[in-house]
Amino acid sequence: MINGIYLLLGSNLGDRKWYLEQARINLINQDIKISDQSSLYLTPPWGYAQQPYFLNQVLQVSTSLEPELLMAACLQIEDILGRVRKTRYAERTIDIDILYYHDIVMATDLLTLPHPRLHTRRFTLVPMSELAPEFIHPVLKKTQSELLLECLDTLPVRKLVNI
């Protein structure tokens, strides 16, 4: 079985590319090693359309942090980079979601693994399929490629080149 920890980065305020860069730098500073990263993707907002488009990217990382400590580190990085939590689906400087932590399945007040909505969102599945098309969802028992083929989301996800 292919294993890994996968994070989704997203930004739709300010210099989106800079925020993604700063998130990666801050992850490294927290002893979270980035072993691979997807291309950058331009995606329309999900849930509330009246806001700027997102830049999204999936990272494969390794860390000694347990899942909830990794989530705490991600939330701390969001705070450092000025994320303000107004309402669900609101615009943000940075968003860092844990998609998968190996094949762990869990649900706590802080974290649900795998991410409970990742299989319904093209903006997650497209970069995830680029990085790890054969990674198997531990609950749905399907690869990322299969999940992408079955995804009902029709929002466009455009790969950016030379930015």
Beta strands, then each sheet from edge to edge (+ up, - down):
strand 1: 5-11
strand 2: 33-37
strand 3: 41-43
strand 4: 54-62
strand 5: 95-101
strand 6: 106-107
strand 7: 112-113
strand 8: 158-159
sheet 1: 2+ 4- 1+ 5-
sheet 2: 2+ 4- 3+ 8-
sheet 3: 6+ 7-
end
